Amino acid sequence: MKFALLGYGKMGKEIEKLAEEKGHEIVLAIDLPEEWETGFAELNRADVAIDFSTPESVANNIHFCFDAGIPVVVGTTGWHEQIDEIRTECIERNQSLFWAPNFSIGVNIFFELNRKLASLMSNWPDYEISLEETHHIHKLDSPSGTAIVLANDIIRHHGRKEKWVKETTGHPGDLGIRSHRLEGVTGSHKVVYDSQEDQIEIIHTAKSRRGFALGAILAAEWLAGKTGFFEMKELLATQGSK
């Protein structure tokens, strides 16, 4: 397949390396908005675009792909307030978009564990819930998109929290998310249920960016020939049936 990379930072370069190892070709790499002046014509050569850009650039990049009729896989986070609008536009224009806050297969299994644990713990009010995430110092959004998904799933399945907040407030309806930015950390997420008697934790730690790149390429391969707005649950369901 021929890929266009929208965002050519560390993740873009990791995707490029792994894609070429798997026999794919990179026909375009866009890293700055002004590069679209010459890049739009090259976009038409791609079978699919993969976006790991910035929260400020992602919506424009998606629109360029829609205008060109190019399926797009989006791993950029920090733009969740625009997702519903983009989803509607994707469907109305009969375009193809695959979005995930985290393309790691392990993280998506972690999401399932988190939902299950939240449901199990809904009957045990003595346990206070908190979330913690740690990433590298160059990550632009805080909390991470993955932490927000974890928090929203807890709110949905646990039933005792009303909204997530950055840090903690002491309000019983708030679910606190603590964010840390440290040098050399790929990414770690921890969900904690704490009582006076004991503590339950589930943790996912990424060892490198390769797992994210692999998931994004798998999504790009899977998206070929499809129209609509897709997420990891659709991909994992079909992979699991093989």
NORLINMO-V171854 format. One record per residue. N is the residue number from 1. PSI is psi in whole degrees, 0 to 359 (NA if undefined). Layout:
BEGIN
N_PSI / N_PSI
END
This chain:
BEGIN
1_158 / 2_124 / 3_143 / 4_130 / 5_117 / 6_102 / 7_115 / 8_45 / 9_212 / 10_319 / 11_318 / 12_317 / 13_324 / 14_319 / 15_316 / 16_312 / 17_311 / 18_322 / 19_317 / 20_325 / 21_327 / 22_5 / 23_8 / 24_166 / 25_137 / 26_116 / 27_349 / 28_139 / 29_116 / 30_126 / 31_336 / 32_146 / 33_322 / 34_343 / 35_346 / 36_340 / 37_323 / 38_343 / 39_337 / 40_321 / 41_323 / 42_333 / 43_327 / 44_346 / 45_345 / 46_148 / 47_329 / 48_148 / 49_149 / 50_120 / 51_115 / 52_70 / 53_241 / 54_159 / 55_332 / 56_334 / 57_338 / 58_318 / 59_316 / 60_319 / 61_318 / 62_318 / 63_322 / 64_318 / 65_317 / 66_316 / 67_327 / 68_353 / 69_32 / 70_124 / 71_145 / 72_134 / 73_126 / 74_121 / 75_1 / 76_140 / 77_175 / 78_10 / 79_28 / 80_336 / 81_347 / 82_353 / 83_317 / 84_319 / 85_316 / 86_320 / 87_313 / 88_315 / 89_319 / 90_313 / 91_317 / 92_327 / 93_2 / 94_43 / 95_183 / 96_121 / 97_133 / 98_118 / 99_140 / 100_138 / 101_343 / 102_124 / 103_1 / 104_129 / 105_320 / 106_320 / 107_321 / 108_330 / 109_321 / 110_320 / 111_316 / 112_317 / 113_318 / 114_316 / 115_318 / 116_315 / 117_319 / 118_318 / 119_316 / 120_323 / 121_355 / 122_338 / 123_6 / 124_82 / 125_348 / 126_348 / 127_122 / 128_141 / 129_141 / 130_162 / 131_147 / 132_135 / 133_144 / 134_131 / 135_177 / 136_161 / 137_346 / 138_356 / 139_130 / 140_326 / 141_149 / 142_123 / 143_167 / 144_157 / 145_324 / 146_317 / 147_323 / 148_320 / 149_314 / 150_315 / 151_314 / 152_324 / 153_322 / 154_314 / 155_318 / 156_320 / 157_340 / 158_316 / 159_354 / 160_358 / 161_145 / 162_325 / 163_158 / 164_151 / 165_155 / 166_134 / 167_217 / 168_154 / 169_343 / 170_351 / 171_131 / 172_338 / 173_355 / 174_139 / 175_110 / 176_138 / 177_120 / 178_131 / 179_137 / 180_143 / 181_114 / 182_152 / 183_134 / 184_13 / 185_127 / 186_311 / 187_135 / 188_140 / 189_136 / 190_132 / 191_129 / 192_132 / 193_115 / 194_131 / 195_177 / 196_335 / 197_325 / 198_182 / 199_136 / 200_132 / 201_141 / 202_137 / 203_138 / 204_131 / 205_123 / 206_134 / 207_334 / 208_174 / 209_349 / 210_322 / 211_322 / 212_318 / 213_317 / 214_316 / 215_321 / 216_320 / 217_320 / 218_319 / 219_319 / 220_317 / 221_319 / 222_327 / 223_339 / 224_128 / 225_1 / 226_153 / 227_144 / 228_183 / 229_121 / 230_156 / 231_178 / 232_332 / 233_325 / 234_317 / 235_313 / 236_328 / 237_320 / 238_324 / 239_323 / 240_339 / 241_354 / 242_NA
END
